Amino acid sequence: MGFTDFFKRKQPKYDTTNIRVTDLDVGFVFEYDLSSWEVQASYEYDWGDNYFSKEYKINNGSKTLFLSVEDDDEISLSVCDKIKVRELGEKVLADLLSDQKPPTTLTYKDKKYFLDQESPGYFNDKARGEDWVEFISWDFVDESGEYIVTIEQWDEKEFEASAGKAIKEFEISNILPK
């Protein structure tokens, strides 16, 4: 590498002295819930009106979770695990398949959740070189507002679900770039 090549190196898009959760990318490592996690994949969501959010597939060596990062005036974070839609009850899946409408309430692991919002949007996985894919998402929250269940519809009869909880930015620490 010559002297002029040093100046041509790609500069990071973040402040290297103050890396935040909004700076995460594939290969980054961080601490959460007394464990080290590595970002394995990065996804982007377009919710319309120039509003985007990110989701990261993270792994600590024994478990894979999904970290959602929304930056709309303030940072909102959630950590979720993929679940089977049938775990939400037979009636939920039957209603989704017949009416393509979510229930107003559902029960998961003995906790009652309430429909909070319906969000049509587009999903992109840049690593796979895919085009934006249209989908719809329904978010359910418990009475405390801390626990979340999300149902996503990707095709007429294709549904996915996840369950998790909202977290605070300070719960993620020691972020190291790749």
C-alpha positions as a LaTeX table, in Angstrom:
\begin{tabular}{lrrr}
\hline
Residue & $x$ (\AA) & $y$ (\AA) & $z$ (\AA) \\
\hline
Met1 & 0.00 & 0.00 & 0.00 \\
Gly2 & 1.44 & 3.32 & $-1.08$ \\
Phe3 & 1.15 & 6.61 & 0.73 \\
Thr4 & $-1.73$ & 7.84 & $-1.46$ \\
Asp5 & $-3.63$ & 4.55 & $-0.95$ \\
Phe6 & $-3.87$ & 5.39 & 2.75 \\
Phe7 & $-6.13$ & 8.36 & 1.94 \\
Lys8 & $-8.28$ & 6.34 & $-0.47$ \\
Arg9 & $-9.38$ & 3.85 & 2.22 \\
Lys10 & $-13.08$ & 3.80 & 2.88 \\
Gln11 & $-13.91$ & 5.81 & 5.99 \\
Pro12 & $-16.53$ & 4.41 & 8.38 \\
Lys13 & $-20.02$ & 5.98 & 8.38 \\
Tyr14 & $-19.93$ & 6.38 & 12.16 \\
Asp15 & $-17.92$ & 8.10 & 14.87 \\
Thr16 & $-15.30$ & 5.49 & 15.80 \\
Thr17 & $-14.97$ & 7.00 & 19.28 \\
Asn18 & $-18.71$ & 6.71 & 20.00 \\
Ile19 & $-20.23$ & 3.70 & 18.20 \\
Arg20 & $-23.97$ & 3.44 & 18.84 \\
Val21 & $-26.58$ & 0.78 & 18.16 \\
Thr22 & $-27.67$ & 2.79 & 15.09 \\
Asp23 & $-24.19$ & 2.17 & 13.61 \\
Leu24 & $-24.39$ & $-1.64$ & 13.70 \\
Asp25 & $-23.46$ & $-3.63$ & 10.62 \\
Val26 & $-22.64$ & $-7.23$ & 9.71 \\
Gly27 & $-19.62$ & $-8.46$ & 11.65 \\
Phe28 & $-20.01$ & $-6.07$ & 14.59 \\
Val29 & $-19.90$ & $-7.56$ & 18.09 \\
Phe30 & $-21.62$ & $-6.20$ & 21.20 \\
Glu31 & $-22.68$ & $-7.12$ & 24.73 \\
Tyr32 & $-26.32$ & $-7.70$ & 25.62 \\
Asp33 & $-27.91$ & $-9.61$ & 28.49 \\
Leu34 & $-24.57$ & $-10.82$ & 29.90 \\
Ser35 & $-23.52$ & $-12.33$ & 26.57 \\
Ser36 & $-21.49$ & $-11.35$ & 23.48 \\
Trp37 & $-23.47$ & $-11.17$ & 20.24 \\
Glu38 & $-22.32$ & $-10.97$ & 16.64 \\
Val39 & $-24.33$ & $-9.32$ & 13.87 \\
Gln40 & $-24.73$ & $-11.99$ & 11.17 \\
Ala41 & $-27.10$ & $-10.22$ & 8.77 \\
Ser42 & $-28.64$ & $-6.80$ & 8.22 \\
Tyr43 & $-32.11$ & $-6.09$ & 6.82 \\
Glu44 & $-33.87$ & $-2.86$ & 5.94 \\
Tyr45 & $-37.57$ & $-1.98$ & 6.08 \\
Asp46 & $-39.30$ & 0.85 & 4.18 \\
Trp47 & $-42.52$ & 1.90 & 5.92 \\
Gly48 & $-43.35$ & 4.72 & 3.48 \\
Asp49 & $-43.16$ & 8.50 & 3.91 \\
Asn50 & $-39.34$ & 8.27 & 3.93 \\
Tyr51 & $-39.39$ & 6.22 & 7.16 \\
Phe52 & $-36.97$ & 3.29 & 7.36 \\
Ser53 & $-35.92$ & 0.85 & 10.09 \\
Lys54 & $-33.25$ & $-1.81$ & 10.40 \\
Glu55 & $-33.22$ & $-5.34$ & 11.74 \\
Tyr56 & $-30.16$ & $-7.40$ & 12.58 \\
Lys57 & $-29.85$ & $-11.16$ & 12.88 \\
Ile58 & $-27.65$ & $-11.66$ & 15.93 \\
Asn59 & $-26.06$ & $-14.78$ & 17.42 \\
Asn60 & $-24.25$ & $-15.46$ & 20.69 \\
Gly61 & $-22.95$ & $-18.92$ & 19.74 \\
Ser62 & $-25.97$ & $-20.81$ & 21.05 \\
Lys63 & $-28.99$ & $-18.67$ & 20.20 \\
Thr64 & $-30.14$ & $-16.53$ & 17.28 \\
Leu65 & $-32.31$ & $-13.45$ & 17.85 \\
Phe66 & $-33.41$ & $-10.45$ & 15.82 \\
Leu67 & $-32.63$ & $-6.91$ & 16.97 \\
Ser68 & $-34.95$ & $-4.24$ & 15.56 \\
Val69 & $-33.70$ & $-0.64$ & 15.48 \\
Glu70 & $-36.04$ & 2.25 & 14.72 \\
Asp71 & $-34.77$ & 5.84 & 14.80 \\
Asp72 & $-37.79$ & 8.16 & 14.60 \\
Asp73 & $-37.08$ & 11.18 & 16.85 \\
Glu74 & $-35.93$ & 8.66 & 19.48 \\
Ile75 & $-34.41$ & 5.20 & 19.24 \\
Ser76 & $-36.75$ & 2.24 & 19.75 \\
Leu77 & $-35.20$ & $-1.19$ & 20.14 \\
Ser78 & $-36.62$ & $-4.68$ & 20.48 \\
Val79 & $-35.11$ & $-8.14$ & 20.64 \\
Cys80 & $-37.26$ & $-10.97$ & 19.27 \\
Asp81 & $-37.11$ & $-14.66$ & 18.53 \\
Lys82 & $-38.88$ & $-16.28$ & 15.58 \\
Ile83 & $-41.84$ & $-18.44$ & 16.60 \\
Lys84 & $-44.33$ & $-20.56$ & 14.71 \\
Val85 & $-47.64$ & $-18.83$ & 13.98 \\
Arg86 & $-49.50$ & $-21.88$ & 15.27 \\
Glu87 & $-48.02$ & $-21.17$ & 18.74 \\
Leu88 & $-50.40$ & $-18.19$ & 18.83 \\
Gly89 & $-53.40$ & $-20.53$ & 18.67 \\
Glu90 & $-55.34$ & $-22.29$ & 15.94 \\
Lys91 & $-57.94$ & $-19.51$ & 15.78 \\
Val92 & $-55.30$ & $-16.85$ & 14.98 \\
Leu93 & $-53.98$ & $-18.77$ & 11.99 \\
Ala94 & $-57.49$ & $-19.72$ & 10.83 \\
Asp95 & $-58.59$ & $-16.06$ & 10.96 \\
Leu96 & $-55.50$ & $-14.95$ & 9.07 \\
Leu97 & $-56.00$ & $-17.58$ & 6.36 \\
Ser98 & $-59.73$ & $-16.99$ & 5.92 \\
Asp99 & $-60.12$ & $-13.24$ & 6.46 \\
Gln100 & $-56.48$ & $-12.09$ & 6.15 \\
Lys101 & $-57.23$ & $-9.96$ & 9.20 \\
Pro102 & $-55.48$ & $-10.25$ & 12.56 \\
Pro103 & $-57.35$ & $-10.71$ & 15.82 \\
Thr104 & $-57.65$ & $-7.71$ & 18.14 \\
Thr105 & $-56.16$ & $-9.77$ & 20.99 \\
Leu106 & $-54.14$ & $-12.95$ & 21.28 \\
Thr107 & $-52.55$ & $-15.02$ & 24.02 \\
Tyr108 & $-48.96$ & $-16.26$ & 23.90 \\
Lys109 & $-47.31$ & $-18.07$ & 26.82 \\
Asp110 & $-50.17$ & $-17.17$ & 29.16 \\
Lys111 & $-49.80$ & $-13.44$ & 28.43 \\
Lys112 & $-52.50$ & $-11.43$ & 26.68 \\
Tyr113 & $-51.46$ & $-9.16$ & 23.81 \\
Phe114 & $-53.43$ & $-6.37$ & 22.16 \\
Leu115 & $-53.26$ & $-5.27$ & 18.52 \\
Asp116 & $-51.18$ & $-2.08$ & 18.55 \\
Gln117 & $-50.61$ & $-1.26$ & 14.89 \\
Glu118 & $-50.85$ & $-2.49$ & 11.33 \\
Ser119 & $-47.92$ & $-1.55$ & 9.11 \\
Pro120 & $-47.68$ & $-2.25$ & 5.39 \\
Gly121 & $-44.13$ & $-1.96$ & 4.11 \\
Tyr122 & $-41.27$ & $-3.29$ & 2.05 \\
Phe123 & $-38.38$ & $-5.56$ & 3.12 \\
Asn124 & $-34.87$ & $-5.70$ & 1.65 \\
Asp125 & $-31.97$ & $-8.08$ & 2.25 \\
Lys126 & $-29.13$ & $-6.34$ & 0.38 \\
Ala127 & $-26.69$ & $-9.19$ & 1.03 \\
Arg128 & $-28.81$ & $-11.50$ & $-1.12$ \\
Gly129 & $-29.20$ & $-8.87$ & $-3.83$ \\
Glu130 & $-32.96$ & $-9.20$ & $-3.63$ \\
Asp131 & $-35.43$ & $-6.55$ & $-4.70$ \\
Trp132 & $-37.73$ & $-4.95$ & $-2.15$ \\
Val133 & $-40.50$ & $-7.37$ & $-1.12$ \\
Glu134 & $-43.94$ & $-6.11$ & $-0.08$ \\
Phe135 & $-45.43$ & $-7.38$ & 3.18 \\
Ile136 & $-47.72$ & $-6.36$ & 6.03 \\
Ser137 & $-46.93$ & $-6.46$ & 9.74 \\
Trp138 & $-49.21$ & $-6.50$ & 12.79 \\
Asp139 & $-47.71$ & $-5.60$ & 16.16 \\
Phe140 & $-49.27$ & $-6.74$ & 19.42 \\
Val141 & $-48.16$ & $-5.52$ & 22.86 \\
Asp142 & $-48.99$ & $-6.67$ & 26.38 \\
Glu143 & $-50.49$ & $-4.35$ & 29.01 \\
Ser144 & $-47.05$ & $-3.22$ & 30.19 \\
Gly145 & $-45.98$ & $-2.28$ & 26.65 \\
Glu146 & $-42.74$ & $-4.19$ & 27.21 \\
Tyr147 & $-43.50$ & $-7.51$ & 25.51 \\
Ile148 & $-44.20$ & $-7.75$ & 21.78 \\
Val149 & $-45.61$ & $-10.28$ & 19.33 \\
Thr150 & $-45.43$ & $-9.54$ & 15.61 \\
Ile151 & $-47.19$ & $-11.34$ & 12.77 \\
Glu152 & $-46.01$ & $-10.72$ & 9.20 \\
Gln153 & $-47.85$ & $-11.64$ & 6.01 \\
Trp154 & $-45.51$ & $-12.17$ & 3.04 \\
Asp155 & $-47.87$ & $-13.71$ & 0.53 \\
Glu156 & $-51.55$ & $-14.55$ & 0.43 \\
Lys157 & $-51.09$ & $-17.57$ & 2.70 \\
Glu158 & $-47.53$ & $-17.12$ & 4.03 \\
Phe159 & $-47.21$ & $-15.86$ & 7.61 \\
Glu160 & $-44.31$ & $-15.53$ & 10.05 \\
Ala161 & $-44.33$ & $-14.56$ & 13.73 \\
Ser162 & $-41.88$ & $-13.39$ & 16.35 \\
Ala163 & $-42.05$ & $-12.68$ & 20.07 \\
Gly164 & $-39.79$ & $-10.62$ & 22.27 \\
Lys165 & $-39.48$ & $-7.45$ & 24.26 \\
Ala166 & $-38.59$ & $-3.80$ & 24.01 \\
Ile167 & $-35.17$ & $-2.87$ & 25.35 \\
Lys168 & $-33.31$ & 0.35 & 26.11 \\
Glu169 & $-30.24$ & 1.52 & 24.21 \\
Phe170 & $-28.02$ & 1.30 & 27.32 \\
Glu171 & $-28.67$ & $-2.47$ & 27.47 \\
Ile172 & $-26.40$ & $-2.86$ & 24.42 \\
Ser173 & $-22.80$ & $-2.00$ & 25.20 \\
Asn174 & $-19.17$ & $-2.49$ & 24.13 \\
Ile175 & $-19.98$ & $-2.31$ & 20.41 \\
Leu176 & $-16.95$ & $-3.25$ & 18.33 \\
Pro177 & $-16.80$ & $-2.95$ & 14.53 \\
Lys178 & $-15.69$ & $-5.83$ & 12.34 \\
\hline
\end{tabular}
